[in-house]
Amino acid sequence: MAQCTAPVRGHRSAAAAADCPACGGRYSSSRGYGGYSSYSDYGSYRPSPSGSRSTGSSARHSSKPRWSTPSSGVWYAPEEVRALTPIRESVENLAISQPDLRDVFLCHAWDDRQGAAKDLHDLLEKRGVRVWFSEKDLGLGVPMMRAIDKGLVNSRIGIVLVTPAMLRRLPAEGVADKELSALLRRERLVPVVHGTTYEELEKVSLLLASRAGLSTAEESLAEVAAKIAELVAT
């Protein structure tokens, strides 16, 4: 017998219910599930758990935000558009009031500095995004926390790369935890879940897990970088 995915993935929309092997036959994209028919009933977008890409991914990623150019080949899930719109509005306001800010502050675990964090940094810079990245911007002899504070203040948004290494580091309350605390206060934060799941993140940080974000569960890190690049483009 097919098992219901609601306890793990939830039925946060009609599309999510339709994807469930146990409940999908009873719901379609034109009907709400349990009286909840839209993202706004829940408040935040939660990507699917990490793993193989869903066969329904292309169908869900069928929207374009207003900041996407006509020639862009990047497509979004409707929930992603709703989640990223307030952050885009902050980017636009800061582009006017503080045009010299960097685009992105990249918060990552130390263990990822030569791996996933560098990969994301390189992908963003190839798309013209100005990224504060510790491996590049933390000079010799410069006090670490002072440099990080300056990077946070002088960036429009923060990206938190949530990896298994980050999940191990956060309970230790090191530098990454201090960066994250500052980013959470700014309300301009985009988690990027990579190689793990929101369920695992909830065990470490309920506050961060409550934030809408992007995930590599159903698309590549390059595709996530493309969305971030569009988000901060001015």
C-alpha positions in Angstrom: 0.0 0.0 0.0 1.3 3.5 -0.9 2.5 5.5 2.1 1.3 9.0 2.7 4.1 11.6 2.5 2.3 14.2 4.8 4.2 13.3 8.0 7.6 14.0 6.2 6.9 16.4 3.4 3.5 17.8 4.3 0.6 18.7 2.0 1.3 22.4 2.0 -0.5 22.9 -1.3 -2.7 21.1 -3.8 0.4 20.3 -5.9 2.0 18.7 -2.8 -1.1 16.6 -2.1 -1.2 15.5 -5.8 2.4 14.3 -5.6 1.6 12.1 -2.6 1.4 8.4 -3.7 -1.4 7.7 -1.2 -3.5 10.9 -1.6 -2.6 12.1 -5.1 -5.6 10.3 -6.7 -8.0 12.3 -4.6 -6.6 15.8 -5.3 -5.7 17.8 -8.3 -4.0 21.1 -8.9 -7.4 22.8 -9.0 -8.5 21.7 -5.5 -7.1 22.6 -2.1 -6.1 20.0 0.4 -7.9 20.0 3.7 -9.2 23.5 3.1 -5.7 25.0 2.5 -5.2 25.9 -1.1 -2.3 28.2 -1.2 1.2 28.9 0.2 -0.1 31.9 2.2 -2.0 29.5 4.5 1.4 28.3 5.8 3.7 31.3 5.5 7.0 29.8 4.3 8.2 27.7 1.5 9.9 24.4 2.4 11.8 22.6 -0.3 11.5 18.9 -0.7 13.8 16.7 1.3 17.3 16.2 -0.2 17.7 13.2 -2.5 16.9 12.3 -6.1 15.0 15.0 -8.0 11.3 14.7 -8.1 9.7 13.9 -11.5 7.3 16.7 -10.8 10.0 19.3 -10.4 9.6 20.8 -13.9 5.9 21.2 -13.4 6.4 23.0 -10.1 9.1 25.3 -11.4 6.8 27.1 -13.9 6.7 30.7 -12.6 8.7 33.8 -13.3 9.1 36.6 -10.7 8.7 40.3 -11.7 12.5 40.8 -11.4 13.3 38.1 -13.9 14.2 39.4 -17.3 12.3 38.3 -20.4 15.3 36.5 -21.8 16.0 34.6 -18.5 15.8 30.8 -18.7 15.4 30.5 -14.9 12.1 29.2 -13.7 10.8 29.1 -10.1 8.2 27.3 -8.0 5.4 29.7 -7.2 6.2 29.2 -3.5 9.8 30.4 -4.2 8.6 33.5 -5.9 6.4 34.4 -2.9 9.2 33.6 -0.4 11.8 35.7 -2.3 9.7 38.7 -3.1 10.1 40.5 0.3 13.9 40.0 0.1 13.9 41.4 -3.5 12.0 44.4 -2.2 14.8 45.0 0.4 17.4 44.7 -2.4 15.7 47.3 -4.5 15.4 49.7 -1.6 19.0 49.3 -0.6 20.1 49.7 -4.2 18.7 53.2 -4.1 19.7 54.2 -0.6 23.1 52.4 -0.4 24.3 51.7 -4.0 27.8 50.7 -2.9 26.9 47.7 -0.9 28.0 44.2 -2.0 25.3 41.9 -3.2 25.7 38.9 -0.9 27.4 37.9 2.3 28.1 34.2 2.2 27.9 32.5 5.6 29.3 28.9 5.6 30.9 26.3 7.8 34.7 26.4 7.9 34.8 22.8 6.6 33.0 23.9 3.4 35.5 26.8 2.6 37.2 24.7 -0.1 34.2 22.7 -1.2 30.5 23.7 -1.5 31.0 27.3 -0.2 33.8 27.9 -2.8 31.6 26.3 -5.5 28.7 28.6 -4.7 31.0 31.6 -4.5 32.5 30.9 -7.9 29.1 30.3 -9.5 27.8 33.6 -8.2 30.8 35.6 -9.2 30.6 34.1 -12.7 27.2 35.7 -12.9 28.5 39.1 -11.8 27.4 38.9 -8.1 29.6 40.7 -5.7 30.1 38.2 -2.8 31.7 38.7 0.6 33.5 35.4 1.1 35.9 34.8 4.0 38.5 32.9 1.9 38.9 36.0 -0.2 38.0 38.9 2.0 39.5 38.0 5.3 43.0 39.4 5.0 46.0 38.3 7.0 46.3 40.1 10.3 42.8 41.5 10.1 40.7 40.7 13.3 38.2 38.0 12.1 35.1 39.3 13.9 35.7 42.9 12.9 36.0 41.9 9.2 32.9 39.7 9.4 30.9 42.6 11.0 32.0 44.9 8.2 31.1 42.3 5.6 27.6 41.9 7.1 26.9 45.6 7.3 28.1 46.2 3.8 26.0 43.5 2.0 22.4 43.6 0.8 21.5 40.1 1.7 22.9 37.1 3.5 23.1 33.6 2.1 23.5 30.8 4.7 24.8 27.6 3.1 23.2 24.8 5.1 25.3 21.6 4.7 26.0 18.7 7.0 29.2 20.5 8.1 27.1 23.6 9.0 24.7 21.4 11.0 27.7 20.0 12.9 29.2 23.4 13.5 26.2 25.4 14.7 25.8 23.7 18.1 29.4 24.6 18.9 28.5 28.3 18.7 31.5 29.3 16.7 32.0 32.0 14.1 29.3 30.6 11.8 26.8 30.8 14.6 27.7 34.4 15.3 27.3 35.3 11.6 24.0 33.5 11.5 22.7 35.3 14.6 23.5 38.7 12.9 21.9 37.6 9.7 18.7 36.4 11.4 18.3 39.9 13.0 18.5 41.6 9.6 15.5 39.8 8.1 17.3 39.6 4.7 18.4 36.0 4.8 18.2 33.2 2.3 19.1 29.7 3.4 20.5 27.4 0.7 20.0 23.8 1.8 22.7 21.6 0.2 23.3 17.9 0.9 20.9 17.8 3.8 17.2 18.5 4.6 15.1 21.0 6.4 14.1 18.2 8.8 17.7 17.8 9.8 18.1 21.6 10.1 15.1 21.7 12.5 17.0 19.5 14.9 19.7 22.2 15.2 18.0 25.5 14.5 14.2 25.9 14.5 14.6 29.6 13.8 16.7 29.1 10.7 14.5 26.2 9.5 11.5 28.5 9.7 13.0 30.7 7.0 12.0 30.3 3.4 14.9 29.4 1.1 16.3 27.4 -1.8 17.4 23.8 -2.0 19.5 21.6 -4.2 17.2 18.7 -3.6 15.5 19.2 -7.0 18.0 21.4 -8.8 21.7 21.9 -9.1 23.9 24.4 -7.1 24.3 26.2 -10.4 20.6 26.7 -10.8 20.3 27.9 -7.2 23.1 30.4 -8.0 21.2 31.6 -11.0 18.2 32.4 -8.8 20.3 34.3 -6.3 22.0 36.3 -9.1 18.6 37.3 -10.4 17.4 38.1 -6.9 20.2 40.7 -6.3 20.5 42.1 -9.8 19.9 45.8 -10.0 
